[in-house]
Amino acid sequence: MASTPSPRWAPLPAGFGIMLRNARIDAGLSRTALGAALLTSAGTVQGIEEERRPPSRTIADRLTRALDLDPWRAAVVQAVAVDNDALRARRGTQKRRQDACQARAITWTMRQVTANTSHP
């Protein structure tokens, strides 16, 4: 599956997810089992395998050990990993979007109230 570009990180290399999926299957692990080994969820593993999100540096280190990756694959995983804070920044972005939507809703409501208020 193709990477979805994000303003926070570069697209993952084509085939990255397939490489990880094959390594997971070769290790005899399900997504749930690998998620448990990485101290994360199966959904996070799925997102990485489907190239929708990069691994954090922490997850990349754990992936390398849990899947016993050869040096080349380990280097690829480390190369695409992003800082943990970059992945967490999304929550802040969503909060800012929610605040902006609420501000627009309040502005719209105030305009409606002002427009409907009769002035003697």
C-alpha positions, 0 to 999 in steps of 0.5 A: 500500500502506498504511503500517505504523505504527512507534513510531519514526516517524509513518505515511507519507502515503497515496500517498507511495510511489506518488508516488515510484514514478511519479517513478522510472518517469518518470526511467526508473530501475529500483529497482536503478538508483535504489538505486545512485544513492542509495548504498543497496539496491533493497530500501530503495527498495522499502520506501520505495515500499511505504510500509513505511519512511520515507527518512532525511534523507540518502536524502531529499536524494539522492532529490530530486536523483536524481529531479529532483523539483519543489519540491512533491514535494521538500518532501513527501519532506523532510517525511517524512524521519527522522533517520538515527539513528532508522532505525538504532535498530531494530538496537538494538531487535532486539538488546535483544529478543534479549538479553531472549529469551536471559535468559528462556531462561536463567531457564527453564533454571535453574528446570528445573535447580533443580526437578529437583535433589534435595535430601538 
